[in-house]
């Protein structure tokens, strides 16, 4: 999935039907979202919680810290 891109300044890009250009743009956004999910799913052991930490409590603590005055 790496490397797909579109050159919107390429000769003839604006001559393509608007519906096709829209489809290309949407497909590239979808591809980007899939690549992000793929990295999140298959990344190696980063950001794992310690065995004794409650994930929900950790998130609540982060929210509390972020929004407290």
N, C-alpha and C positions, 0 to 999 in steps of 0.2 A: 504494500500500500504506500510505501514511501516513494515520493517523486512524482506523483500525478499532480499536474498543475495545468492551468490554461493561460495562454498569453492573450489577454484581452486587446492588446495592441497589435496583434498579428494581422497581416494583410488578409482581408476577407472576413474577419471575425464579425464585423458589423453587418456584413452582407448575409449572414446566416439568419434563418427565421428566428424571431424573438422567442417563440416557444422552445426551439431547440437550444438556444443559448440559456434560457431559464432552466431547462432540464440538465444541461451540463453543470451550471452553477449549483443546483440542488444536489446533483449526484456527488459533486466535490465536497459539499458540506457534509453529506451523509458519510462519505468516505473518511473525512476528518474525524467525525464523531466515533466511527467504528475503530479507527486507529487509536483514539484516546481510550476507549473501552478496552481494546486489546492490550494496551500498555498497562492499564490498571489491573486487569485480570492476570496477566502473565509476568508482571514484574517480580523480581526475586526478593522475597522477605523484607522489603522496606516497610517502614511504618507499622510493624506488627505491635500489637499491645502486649505488654507483659502478661504472663499467664494469670496473674492475680488481679489484673485491672479490669474493671467493668467498663466496657466500651461506651455504654449509654451515659454512665456517670461522668466519664472523661469528656464527652461531648457537651453535657450540661455544664460542667465546670468551665469549659472553653467559652460557651455562650455567656455564662454569668460574668466571666472576666471581661469579655468583649463589650458587654452592654452595661456594666456597672459604672456608676459615676465616681 
